[in-house]
Amino acid sequence: MEGIETRNATFSDLDKVVELENKIWPEGTRAPREKFESRLKIFSVGFFIAIKEGDVVGVSTSEIINYDSRNPPTSWEAITDNGWIKKTHKPSGNALYVVSIGAISRSGGGSALLEAQKNLCRKLSLDCMILGSRIPGYDDCCRKNGEMGINDYVKLTRENGDSFDPELRFYFRNGLRTIKIVANYMEDDSESRNYGALMVWLNN
């Protein structure tokens, strides 16, 4: 992305990483410093920061997993060892799982970080990149427009055909597709009513 630099994080970056985490994520979905330290120790090549005009505007972490399309991940907590990745990072696995990605809105950092993770997937010759997207517009939409099922909500589009949900829209624009919608994918995510969209990018 123009004007955005992505690089692997170091321990000296963690203060800014945590500061950004607390700024962009709602309570209940924020990772503490200790979890970022664990991810950096275990899989530093998958820990990226995005920098714009000298400021950290985005952060993304990942791990390697054994992915079977017939038995996809059922929760973020289970597939990431609750964000620690100590028990779930499998160096000999076949897929890159994006543990976290967050950026200041409209900064370009999110797309740049996804591209960095895709490039890592290519470099490691993994089959695909997997992630679980939040669906943060769901609760608000139901409150304003009346209750609807999650499968009906994720099909909603704007006038230009883009997905109505901002998070799903972001990932679709960056070349990912939905595998399935999963109930109770992430604990304490009231905006998404704990639903997640399991998404994939194929390395082919």
N, C-alpha and C positions, 0 to 999 in steps of 0.2 A: 504493500500500500504506500502511496506517495506520502512522504513526510513522516513515515512510521519506521522505526527500527525495532526489530525483534532480536533478542539474544537470550542465551541461557542465563538463568538467575544465579547469583552467588549468595552466600550467607549474609553478606553486607547489604543485600537488597531487601532483606526480609522485613525490616521496619516499614518500608514503603509498600511492600506487598500486603502486610496486615492492615495498614492504613487504608489502602484501596479496597480491600475486602470489606471492611466495616462501612465504607462509604457507599458501595454499590449494591450490597446484598441486604435483604430484609433480615431482621432478627429471626433466629431459628435455622437459617441457612448459611450462616457465616462460619468459616473455619478458623480456629485459633492458631496462633503462631506455631505451637508444637506440631500440629499436623503438617504445616508447610515445611517445617524443619525435617520431619520424617520423610516427606516426599522428595525433598532435595537430597537427602542422604541416600535414599534407595534408588532413585532414578533421576539423576540430575539432568540428563540429556532431554528429558521430557518436561522440564520445568522452564517455561519461557516467560519473559516479560516483554511488553510492548512499550516503547518510549517515543514520545512526541514532544518536541521542543524542550527536551531535557527532563520531562516529567514522566513518571510511570503511569500509563493510562490503561494498562491491561495486564492480566496475569492468566496463565494457563498451565495446568499440570496434567501428566498422563502416566500410565503404566502399561505394561504388556500383559495380555490375558490370553487364555485358551478360549477361543470363541467357537461355539457350535450353533449354527443358525437354527437347528432343531430344538435347542435348549438355551435360549437367550437369557441374559441377566434379568433377574426379577426385582432387584432393588439396588439403588445406589450404595446403600450401606453394606450390602453383602458383597458386591463386586469390587468395592474399594477398601474393604476392611474398615468401614466407617470413616474413610478418608485418610487412614494411616498408611495404607498399601503395604504394610509389613508382611501380611499373609497372602495377599492376592496378586502381587507383582510376580509374573512368571517369565523370566528372561527368555525361555525357549518357546514362548507362546506364538500364536499366529496373528494376533490383532492388537492394535493400539487402542486403548480405552482412554478417552479424555475424562479425567477425574474432575477437573474444574476448568471453567473458562469464564472470565468476566472482564468487562471493560467499561470505561466511561461512555455513556450513550453518544452515538454519532461521532466518536473520536476516530473511528477506523481501526481501533486496536483489536476489536473482536475478530474481524475478518483477517487481519494480519496474523493473529495468533492461530487461527484455524489453519491458515496456509502453512505456518511453521510446523504445526502438528502433522499436516498432510506430508510435508517434505520429510519429516522424520519417519513417517510410515513408509515412504518411498525408499529412503536411505537404508532402513532396516529390512527392506523387502518383505514387509508384512502384508497379509491378504487385504486388510481393510482397517478403517478407523471407525470405532463405535463410540457413541456417547448417549447419555440420557438427558434429553432436554426438559427443562421445566415448561409448564404451560400456564404462565402467570396471569393471563387475561381471563382465565376460566371463571374464577369465583366472582370477579367484578362484573363480568358479563351476565352471569346468572342473577346477581343481585339487582342489576339495572333492567334486565329484560325478561326475567322469569327463568325458572329452572329449565335446564336442558341437559341431556346426556352428554358425556364427554366426547363420544364419537360424533355426535351432531356438532358439537362446538368446534372440534378440530377441522371440520369440513367447511366452516364459515370462511368466506373470502371477502376482500374489499372490492371496490368497483373495478380495480385494475387486474383482479384475479389473484392477487397475492393473498397469502394466508392472513386471516384476521388477527391471530395471536402474534404478538411481536417477537417472541422467542422462536417460535416455529418459522415465522417469516424470515428471520435472520439465517437460520440453518438452511432452509430451502434455497435462499439466494446464494448460499455458499456451497451448493452442490450436494447436500446430504438429502437422503430420503428416509421416510418413516418405515420402520420395521413393524412396530406394534405400539399400542398405547397400553401402559401398565399401571394398574392401581397400586397405591401404596409404594410408589417407586422411591420417593424421598420423604422421610419423616419431617414433620413440622413445617411443611411448605403450604401454608394456608392459602396463598394466592392461587396455587395450582390444585388445591384440594388433594394434595399429595399424589396427584397423577404425574406420570412422566411419559415422554415420547421417546422410545428407543430408536435411535437413528444411525445410519451407516453411510460411509463413503468408501467406495471400492477402489482399491489400488490396482487399476488395470489400464 
